[in-house]
Amino acid sequence: MERKNINEQIVRLVTELINELAKATPEDYLQTKLMMLSVARLPKVKAYLQKVFCLAEEKRPLLLEMK
């Protein structure tokens, strides 16, 4: 029962992180992404963060630059 509670907490925290990343300005988002990926030493942690950022990018608005 305790493992289920921990898994629910992890899901809730990841959901909150993705929602906050989706609301961030492009500059803040990129800075956060680069900072978090640069300090991830363990391959599993880096892979996890890459999945989180991939999901966050799916929720972020597409930015097009006009010249």
CORVENKA-V921297 format. One record per residue. OMEGA is omega as a letter, one per 30 degrees, with the letter a starting at -180 (NA if undefined). Layout:
omega
OMEGA
OMEGA
//
This chain:
omega
a
l
l
l
l
l
l
l
l
l
l
a
l
l
l
l
l
l
l
l
l
a
a
l
l
a
l
l
a
l
l
a
a
a
a
l
a
a
l
a
a
a
l
l
l
l
l
a
l
l
l
a
l
l
l
a
l
a
a
l
l
l
l
l
l
l
NA
//
